[in-house]
Amino acid sequence: MSIDSTTAPDAPARMVCEMARGVHVTWPGEPLRFIPEGTRFFVEAWVGDGWYRGRLRDDPRPMHVNASCLGLPCGD
């Protein structure tokens, strides 16, 4: 985990994490996409109940990822 967001140009990231385990995500009208372990995730906000909102480097659409997938604590 890194607190430096300089590796994410034009992103208001609060921290940069690497996925601790792979996750599957979907966006409306698109097929299921697998995001592998080790992928950088740019965290923008804590949304509560164990979830963070952020984005991938190659996709500006916001997505929610559970803290456990990022190797982060799940508490409020």
N, C-alpha and C positions, 0 to 999 in steps of 0.2 A: 504494500500500500504506500502511496506517495501523496503528500499534501501539495505538491507542486503541480499546477495545472498548465505549465508552459508547454507541455507536450500535446496539448489540445487547443490549437489555435481557434479563436473566435468562440470559445466555449466558457460559460461561467461555472466551470467545474469547481466544486468545493474540495474534492479529493479524487485521485485516480487509483483504482483498484484493479487487480487481476482476478478474473473469475476463479474461484477456488474449486469449482466443479462445473461441468458443462450443463447448459440449460437449453430448453426448447422454447422458442418464442413464436408468436403469430401476430400478424397485423391483418386487419380486414382485407379480404380479397387476395391474400398471398398464401403460398404454401408454408408449412411448418419449416422453421429455420433452426438449425442447431448452432449454438454458440459454444465453442469448445473451452475447456479449462485453459487458463492462462491468457485469455483474451482481455484486453484492457477495457474497463468500463469507467466512464467519466460520471461520477456521482454529482448531481446537482442539488438534491434535497432529500431529507428524511421525510417519508410520508406517513410513518407510524406503523404500528402493529407488525414490526419486523421487515418492513419494505423500504427500499430506496428508489428514488426516481433518477434516471440519468440517461446516457446514450452511449452508443458505440462510436468509435472513431470514424468508421466508414458509413455511418447512418445517423443522420441528425434527429430522427424521430425519437421522442421520449419513450422510455419503457421502464417498467417497474421490475426490480430484481430483489429477491429475498436476501436479507443480510447473510444468511447461512451460505448462500451460493457465492458470496463475496469474501467469506471467511471473517465476517464482522459479527460483533455481538448483536443479538436481536432485541435487547431491552429498550424501553422508551427512555 
